[in-house]
Amino acid sequence: MIEIHYFASIRERLACDRETLDTAPPTVAALVDALVERHGETWQRVLRDGRVLVAVNQEVASLQSALREGDEVAFFPPVTGG
């Protein structure tokens, strides 16, 4: 099982703050594909936006990053600072 968290504007746009999947897809890209298949078009627009950031186990990751059972994945918008 993997736990997935959605933060800030992504959480608002998807109307979801967290969910779990029973099995871990092999990569973050495969996870995005599974989430789009599960939830539909809005999720495709949000999660496939090239600006969305992802972390696996609280470390910044890429779409090619591998996933394993027990991982925690977070999606969040770009962060700006001042």
C-alpha distances in whole Angstrom, upper triangle without the diagonal:
4,7,10,13,17,20,24,25,22,21,24,24,21,22,18,17,13,10,7,5,4,5,6,10,12,14,14,17,15,12,15,17,14,14,18,18,16,18,21,24,24,21,22,25,23,20,23,25,26,26,23,21,18,16,14,13,17,19,20,19,20,19,19,17,14,10,8,5,6,8,9,11,14,17,21,24,27,28,32,34,37
4,7,10,13,17,20,22,19,18,21,22,18,19,16,14,11,9,6,5,7,7,6,9,11,12,11,14,13,10,13,15,13,12,16,17,15,17,20,22,22,18,20,22,20,17,20,22,23,23,19,18,14,13,10,10,13,15,16,15,17,16,17,14,12,9,8,6,5,5,6,7,11,13,17,20,23,24,28,30,34
4,7,10,13,17,19,16,15,18,19,16,16,13,11,7,6,5,7,9,10,9,12,14,14,12,15,15,11,13,16,14,12,16,17,15,16,19,22,20,17,19,21,18,16,19,21,22,21,18,16,13,12,10,10,12,14,16,15,17,16,18,16,15,11,11,9,7,7,5,6,8,11,14,18,21,22,26,28,31
4,7,10,14,15,12,11,15,15,13,14,10,8,5,5,6,8,11,12,11,12,15,13,11,14,13,10,11,14,12,10,14,15,14,14,17,19,17,14,16,18,15,12,16,17,19,18,14,13,10,10,9,10,11,14,14,14,15,14,17,15,15,12,13,12,11,9,6,5,6,8,11,15,18,19,23,25,28
4,7,10,12,10,8,12,13,11,12,8,6,4,7,9,11,15,16,14,16,18,16,13,16,16,13,13,16,15,12,15,17,16,15,18,19,17,14,16,17,14,12,16,17,18,17,13,12,10,10,10,11,11,13,14,14,16,16,18,17,17,15,16,15,13,11,8,6,5,6,9,12,15,16,20,22,25
4,7,9,6,5,9,10,8,9,7,5,6,9,12,14,18,18,17,18,20,17,14,16,17,13,12,16,15,12,14,17,16,14,16,17,14,11,14,14,11,10,14,14,16,14,11,10,10,11,12,14,13,15,14,15,16,16,19,18,19,17,19,19,17,15,11,9,6,5,6,9,13,14,18,20,23
4,6,6,5,8,10,10,10,9,7,9,12,15,18,21,22,20,21,23,20,17,18,20,17,15,19,19,16,17,20,19,17,19,19,16,14,16,16,12,12,15,15,16,14,11,10,10,11,14,15,13,15,14,15,17,17,21,20,21,20,21,22,20,17,13,11,7,6,5,7,11,11,14,17,20
4,5,5,7,9,10,11,10,9,12,15,18,21,25,26,24,24,26,23,20,21,23,20,18,21,22,18,19,22,21,19,20,20,16,15,17,16,12,13,16,15,16,14,11,12,13,14,17,18,16,18,16,18,19,20,23,22,24,23,25,25,23,21,17,15,11,9,7,7,10,10,13,15,18
4,5,5,6,9,10,11,10,14,17,20,22,26,26,25,25,26,24,20,20,22,20,17,20,21,17,18,21,20,17,18,17,13,13,15,13,10,12,14,13,15,12,10,12,14,16,19,21,19,20,18,19,20,20,23,23,25,24,27,27,25,23,19,16,13,10,8,7,10,11,13,16,19
4,5,5,6,8,8,9,11,14,17,18,22,23,21,21,23,20,16,17,19,16,13,16,17,14,14,17,17,14,15,14,11,9,12,11,7,8,11,11,13,11,8,10,11,14,16,18,17,18,16,17,17,17,20,20,22,21,23,24,23,20,17,14,10,7,6,6,10,12,15,18,21
4,6,5,6,5,5,8,11,15,17,21,22,21,21,24,21,18,19,20,17,15,18,17,14,15,18,16,14,15,15,12,11,14,13,10,11,14,14,17,15,12,13,13,15,17,18,17,19,18,19,19,19,22,22,23,21,23,23,22,19,16,13,10,9,8,10,13,15,18,20,23
4,6,5,7,8,12,14,18,20,24,25,24,25,27,25,21,22,23,20,17,20,20,16,16,20,18,15,16,15,12,12,15,13,11,13,16,15,18,16,14,15,16,18,21,22,21,22,21,22,22,22,26,25,27,25,27,27,25,23,20,17,14,12,11,11,15,16,18,21,23
4,6,8,10,13,15,18,20,24,25,24,23,26,23,20,20,21,18,16,18,18,14,14,17,16,13,13,12,8,9,11,10,7,10,13,12,16,14,12,15,16,19,21,23,22,23,21,22,21,20,24,24,26,25,27,27,26,24,20,18,15,12,11,11,15,17,19,22,25
4,5,8,10,12,15,17,20,21,21,21,23,21,18,18,19,16,13,15,15,11,11,14,13,9,10,11,7,7,10,10,8,9,13,13,16,16,13,15,15,18,19,21,21,22,21,21,21,19,23,23,24,22,24,24,23,21,18,16,13,11,12,12,16,18,21,24,27
4,7,10,11,15,17,21,23,22,23,26,24,21,21,21,18,16,18,17,14,14,17,14,11,13,14,10,10,14,14,11,13,16,17,20,19,16,18,18,20,21,22,22,24,23,23,23,22,26,25,26,24,26,25,24,22,19,17,15,13,14,15,18,20,23,25,28
4,6,8,11,14,18,19,19,20,23,21,18,19,19,16,15,17,16,12,13,16,13,11,13,15,12,11,14,15,12,13,16,17,20,19,16,17,16,17,18,19,19,21,21,21,22,21,24,23,24,21,23,22,20,19,16,14,12,11,12,14,18,20,23,25,28
4,7,11,14,17,19,19,20,22,21,18,19,20,16,15,18,17,14,16,18,16,14,17,18,15,13,16,17,14,14,17,18,20,19,15,15,14,15,16,17,16,19,19,19,21,20,23,22,22,20,21,20,18,17,13,12,10,10,11,13,17,18,21,23,26
4,7,10,14,16,15,17,20,18,16,18,18,14,14,17,15,12,15,17,14,13,16,18,16,13,17,18,15,14,18,19,21,20,16,16,14,14,14,14,15,18,18,18,20,19,22,20,20,17,18,17,15,13,10,10,9,10,12,15,19,20,23,25,29
4,7,10,12,13,14,18,17,15,17,16,12,13,15,13,10,13,15,12,12,15,18,16,13,16,18,16,15,18,20,22,21,18,17,15,15,15,15,16,19,19,19,20,19,21,19,19,16,16,14,13,13,10,10,11,12,15,18,21,23,26,29,32
4,7,9,10,12,15,15,14,16,15,11,13,15,12,10,14,15,12,13,17,19,19,16,18,20,18,16,19,22,23,23,19,19,16,15,14,14,16,19,19,19,20,18,20,18,17,13,13,11,10,10,9,10,11,13,17,20,23,25,28,31,34
4,6,7,9,12,13,13,14,12,9,12,13,9,9,13,13,11,13,16,19,19,16,17,20,19,16,19,22,23,24,20,20,16,16,14,15,18,20,20,19,19,17,18,17,15,12,12,10,10,10,11,11,13,15,18,22,25,27,30,33,36
4,7,10,13,15,15,17,14,12,15,15,12,12,16,15,13,16,19,22,22,19,21,24,22,20,22,25,26,27,24,23,20,19,17,17,20,22,23,21,22,20,20,19,16,13,11,9,10,11,12,14,16,18,22,25,28,30,34,36,40
4,6,9,12,13,15,12,10,13,14,11,12,16,15,14,17,19,22,23,19,20,24,22,19,21,24,25,26,23,22,18,18,15,16,19,20,21,19,19,17,17,16,13,10,9,7,9,10,12,13,16,18,22,25,28,30,33,36,39
4,6,8,9,12,9,8,11,12,10,12,15,15,14,17,19,22,22,18,19,22,21,17,19,22,22,23,20,19,15,15,12,13,17,17,18,15,16,14,14,12,9,6,6,5,8,8,10,10,14,16,19,23,25,27,31,33,37
4,6,7,9,6,5,9,9,8,10,13,13,13,16,18,20,21,17,17,20,19,16,17,20,20,22,19,18,15,15,13,15,18,18,18,15,14,12,11,11,8,6,8,9,11,11,12,11,15,16,19,22,24,26,30,33,36
4,7,8,6,8,11,11,11,13,16,16,17,19,21,22,23,20,19,22,21,17,17,21,20,22,19,18,15,15,13,15,18,17,17,14,13,11,9,8,6,5,7,10,13,11,13,13,16,17,20,23,24,27,30,33,36
4,5,5,6,9,10,11,12,14,15,17,18,19,21,21,17,17,19,18,14,14,17,17,18,16,15,12,12,10,13,16,15,14,10,9,7,6,5,4,5,9,11,13,11,13,11,13,14,17,20,21,23,27,29,33
4,5,5,6,9,10,10,12,14,15,16,17,18,18,15,14,16,15,11,11,14,14,15,12,11,8,9,9,12,14,13,12,8,7,5,6,6,7,7,10,13,14,11,11,8,10,10,14,16,17,20,23,26,30
4,5,5,6,9,10,11,12,14,15,16,16,17,13,12,14,14,10,9,12,12,14,12,12,10,12,12,16,17,16,14,11,8,5,6,8,9,10,13,16,17,15,15,12,13,12,15,17,18,21,24,27,31
4,5,5,6,9,10,10,12,14,15,16,17,14,13,16,15,12,12,15,15,18,15,15,13,15,14,17,19,18,17,14,12,8,9,10,10,9,12,14,16,14,15,13,14,14,17,19,21,24,28,31,34
4,5,5,6,9,10,10,12,14,15,16,12,12,15,14,10,11,15,15,17,14,14,11,13,12,15,17,17,16,13,12,9,10,10,10,9,11,12,14,12,12,9,11,11,15,17,20,22,26,29,32
4,5,5,6,9,10,10,11,12,12,9,8,11,10,7,8,11,12,14,11,12,11,13,13,16,18,17,16,13,12,9,11,12,13,12,15,16,17,15,14,11,11,10,13,15,17,20,24,27,31
4,6,5,6,9,10,10,11,13,10,8,12,12,9,9,13,14,17,14,16,14,17,16,20,21,21,19,16,14,11,13,14,14,14,16,17,19,17,17,14,15,14,17,18,21,24,27,31,34
4,5,5,6,9,10,12,14,10,10,14,14,11,12,16,17,19,17,17,15,17,16,19,21,21,20,18,16,13,15,15,15,13,15,15,17,16,16,14,15,14,18,20,22,25,29,32,36
4,5,5,6,8,10,11,7,8,12,11,9,11,14,16,17,14,16,14,16,16,18,20,21,19,17,16,13,16,16,16,14,16,16,17,16,15,12,13,12,15,17,20,23,27,30,33
4,5,5,5,7,8,5,5,9,10,8,9,12,15,17,14,16,16,18,19,21,22,23,21,19,17,14,17,18,18,17,20,20,21,19,18,15,15,14,16,17,20,24,27,30,34
4,6,6,9,11,9,9,12,13,12,12,16,18,20,18,20,19,21,21,23,25,26,24,22,20,17,19,20,20,18,20,20,22,20,20,18,18,17,20,21,24,27,31,34,37
4,6,10,11,9,10,14,14,13,14,17,20,22,19,20,19,21,20,23,24,25,24,22,21,18,20,21,20,18,20,19,20,19,19,17,17,16,19,21,24,27,31,34,37
4,7,8,6,8,11,11,11,13,16,19,20,17,19,18,21,21,23,24,25,24,23,21,19,21,22,22,20,22,21,22,21,19,17,17,15,18,19,23,25,29,32,35
4,6,6,7,9,10,11,12,14,18,19,17,20,19,22,23,26,26,27,25,24,22,19,22,23,23,22,24,24,25,23,22,19,19,17,19,20,23,26,29,32,36
4,5,5,6,9,10,10,12,16,17,16,19,19,23,24,27,27,28,25,24,22,19,22,24,25,24,26,27,27,25,24,21,20,17,18,18,21,25,27,31,34
4,5,5,6,9,10,11,15,16,14,17,18,21,23,25,25,26,24,23,21,19,22,23,25,24,26,27,27,24,22,19,18,15,16,15,19,22,24,28,31
4,5,5,6,8,10,13,14,12,14,15,18,19,22,22,23,21,19,18,16,19,20,21,20,22,23,23,21,19,16,14,12,13,14,17,20,23,27,30
4,6,5,6,8,11,13,12,14,15,18,20,23,23,23,21,19,17,14,17,19,20,20,23,24,24,22,20,17,16,13,15,15,17,21,24,27,31
4,6,6,6,10,11,11,14,15,19,21,24,24,24,21,20,18,16,19,21,23,22,25,26,27,24,22,19,17,13,14,13,15,19,21,25,28
4,6,5,9,9,8,11,12,16,18,21,20,21,18,17,16,14,18,19,21,21,24,25,24,22,19,16,14,10,10,10,13,16,19,22,25
4,5,8,9,7,9,10,13,15,18,18,18,16,14,13,11,14,15,17,17,20,21,21,18,16,13,11,8,9,10,12,16,19,22,26
4,6,8,7,10,11,15,17,20,20,19,17,15,12,10,14,15,18,18,21,23,24,21,19,15,14,11,12,12,13,17,20,24,27
4,5,6,9,12,15,18,21,20,20,16,15,13,12,15,17,20,20,24,26,26,23,21,17,15,11,11,10,11,15,17,21,24
4,6,8,11,15,17,21,20,18,15,13,11,10,14,16,19,20,24,26,26,22,21,17,15,12,12,10,10,14,16,20,23
4,6,10,13,17,20,18,17,13,13,12,12,15,16,20,21,24,26,26,22,20,16,14,11,9,7,6,10,12,16,19
4,7,10,13,17,15,14,11,11,10,10,14,15,17,18,21,23,22,19,16,13,10,7,6,5,6,10,13,16,20
4,7,10,13,12,11,8,8,8,9,13,12,15,16,19,21,20,16,14,11,8,6,5,6,6,9,12,15,19
4,7,10,9,8,6,6,7,8,11,10,12,12,15,17,16,13,10,7,6,5,6,9,10,12,15,18,22
4,6,5,5,4,5,8,10,12,9,11,11,13,15,14,10,8,6,5,7,8,11,12,13,17,18,22
4,5,5,6,6,9,10,11,8,9,8,10,12,11,7,6,5,7,9,12,15,16,17,20,22,26
4,6,8,9,12,14,15,11,11,10,10,11,9,6,5,6,8,11,14,17,18,18,22,23,26
4,7,9,12,15,16,13,14,13,14,15,13,10,8,8,8,11,12,15,15,15,18,19,22
4,6,10,13,14,11,12,12,14,16,15,11,10,9,9,11,12,15,15,15,18,19,22
4,7,10,12,10,12,13,16,18,17,13,12,10,9,10,10,12,12,12,15,17,20
4,7,8,6,9,10,13,16,16,12,12,9,10,10,12,13,13,15,18,20,23
4,5,5,9,11,15,18,18,14,14,11,12,11,13,14,14,16,19,21,25
4,6,8,10,14,17,18,15,14,11,12,11,13,15,15,18,21,24,28
4,6,9,13,16,18,15,16,13,15,14,17,18,18,21,24,27,30
4,7,10,14,15,12,13,11,13,13,16,18,18,20,24,26,29
4,7,10,12,10,12,11,14,15,18,21,21,23,27,29,32
4,7,9,7,9,9,12,14,18,21,22,24,27,29,33
4,6,6,9,11,14,17,20,23,25,26,30,32,35
4,6,9,11,15,18,21,25,27,28,32,33,37
4,7,10,13,17,20,23,25,26,30,31,35
4,6,10,13,16,20,22,23,26,28,31
4,7,10,13,17,19,20,23,25,29
4,7,10,14,16,17,21,23,26
4,7,10,13,14,17,20,23
4,7,10,12,16,18,22
4,7,8,12,15,18
4,6,10,13,16
4,7,10,14
4,7,10
4,7
4
